[in-house]
Amino acid sequence: MKEGWTNRWKKLLIWVSGYLSIIAFVIVGGYFIIKGEDEELKKTAKLVFIVTIIFTAISAVLALYSSILTLAGASYTSTAYNIYEWLTSITLIAKIITFATFALLAFFGKNEKSDPEVIIEESK
């Protein structure tokens, strides 16, 4: 019986969960880090953790900046608020591009250890 989840699908799941939310990543990535036996999946989960933390830190700084603008009484037409909107948009675009690129590389890239399907096909 073939296993339904190969390493490439598991890596994709880790990257998608990291993009969706930090809570989803803690559940999925934490499982592969703590319970997983495959070192390749652990490396992927650790890389996703680092990327997720970076974007979480950027979001925290932007939230702080937004709060300071609100306390200062900046209006939605002010230059400071326009800078906040630009930074938020750039961060979102960078997050999408980063996670999509790494997810595609993890899914379509060459695995360090071959999937069971590949081994079966090569032996025929």
N, C-alpha and C positions, 0 to 999 in steps of 0.2 A: 504494500500500500504506500502510495506517495504521500510525502508530507506536504501540506497545503502552503505552509509559510516557509519560503526559502529565506536565506540571509538578505537577499536584495529587497524582498518585500518587508522584512523586519526593519532594515535600515530606512526604507522609505517611510514606514510607520513612525519611526523615531523622529525623523526630520519633520514630518507633518504635525506630529504632536507638539514639537518644539515651536513650530510656527503658530499653531492655534492658540495655545496658552501655556503659561508656566505650570499651571496645575496639571494639565494633560501631560506635559512632559515629565513632571515629577512622578506621575503614576507609571507611564510607559518607560521612560528612560531609567527611572529608579529600579524598575523591575529588571531591565537588562543589565544594569550595573551590579545590583545585589544578587539576583537569582540566576542571571545568565552565566553560562559556562564558556561561551564563545568570546575570545579576546577581540576579535574583529568588531563584534557588536558593542562590546564595552568601549572600544576606542571611538566608535561612531557616537555613542551616547555621551561620552565625555566631551567630544567636539561640539555636539549640539548644546550641551550644557554651557560651554564657554560662549558660544554665539548667542544663546538665549540670555545669558547674564549680561552680555554687552548691550543688547537691545533693551533689556529691562532697565539697565542703568541710564541709557540715553532717554528712555521714556520717563524715568524718575526725574531727571534733570529738567526735561521739558515741562513736566507737571509742576515742578517747583517754580520754574520761570513763569508759567501761567498763573500760579497762585500769587506770586509777587506782583504781576501785572494787575490782577484783580484787586489786591490790597492797595496798590498805588492809584487805583481808579482809572486805569488806562481804558480808553474806549475801543470799540471794535474797529474803528477807522484809524487808530494810531499806528505809527510806524513800528512801535515795539510789538504790537499784536500781529501786524503783517509779517514781521520777522518770525514770530512764533508759528504762524500758519505755514510759512515756507519751510521752517525747520521740521515741523511735524510731517509735512508732505514728503520732504526729502527722506526723512527717517523711515516712513512707511514704504516708499519705493525701494529704498536700500534693503529693508527687511525682506520684502517680497523677492527681490532679485537674489539676495544672499541665500535664503532658504530654498528657493526654487533651483538655483544653480547647484547647491550642495546635494539636494535631494536627487536631482537628475544624475549627478556624478556618482552618487552612492548606488543608484538603481542600475544605471547603464555601465558603470565603470567595471574594470576587471577586479574580481574578488581575489583576496589573498589566498583564500581557501575555496576551492570549487564547490558549487552547489551540488547536491545529490543528483539532480536532473542532468547536469553537465557530465558527471562521471558516468552515468548510465548510457548517455548518448555516445560518449567517446569510446566506450568499451564495445559498442556494436560494430 
